[in-house]
């Protein structure tokens, strides 16, 4: 089984388009479920049950919130961020700061930022140690390559996920 966030990304068709956000974010539930980062009530469900709930949310409340844009009240934005957080594993604070939009290039890093880990781009089951925790995009460490980086013996710091 391949657990990946890039398989359904429509970035190549419509770069950074709001209309594609619900399509993309509905695919993130599987990755968050796999890494046990969903809300506890969702984590207890099967992946199929989570998938249906995530699709319903993406097609309904989330799509409506994105279409409202700046007309979204602060209470609506907060509720949508909380619900989106339940399905993606991302923090409510992060989702509010990004105006409820999840950029795929940042999601790989943000999902496990608190653990200093980055999930793999092609197969999200793989994780890498994050060499630069505050950065916006992943900078992982690949095992088994020599380096002279202070504090990271026997590793080379490289850009990109494992």
Buried (B, 14 or more C-beta within 10 A) or exposed (E): EEBBBBEEBBBEEEEEEBEBBBBBBBBBBBBBBBBEBBBEEBBEBEEEEBBEBBBEBBEEBBBEBBEBEEEBEEEBBBBBBEBBBBBBBBBBEBBBEBBBBBBBEBBBBBBBBEEEBBBBBEBBEBBBBBBBEEBEBBBBBBEEEEBEEEEEEEBBBBEBBB
